[in-house]
């Protein structure tokens, strides 16, 4: 087993449900760990994979190129050499404290509303 710290960068990484998508991917692949937003606009993922091939497959799945404006647009997933010292269990999303969670929920509602508008507009064009 290998444990790694990943940093995800892109045009849109935060506020577009990327951490939740990463969580779904990780759980499907049997990867343990967690993910959280960082203050610099990137997303951190701490993960525990079976081997390097498993990690490479996970990174490939994480590199999402969204179709809509409010979809994640991942440019780069960097593996750092930082030691992961925490115990990694069932993969989860770290939302921070209650105030952070409340702010995030408001953002997610706005993003969801915009996404629905985009889909309706696209459907009308057809």
Secondary structure, 3 states (H helix, E strand, C coil): CEEEEEEEEEEECCCCCHHHHHHHHHHHHCCEEEEEECCCCCEEEEEEECCHHHHHHHHHHHCCECCCCCCCEEEEEEEECCCCCCCCCCCEECCCCHHHHHHHHHHHHHHHHHHHHHHHHHHHHC
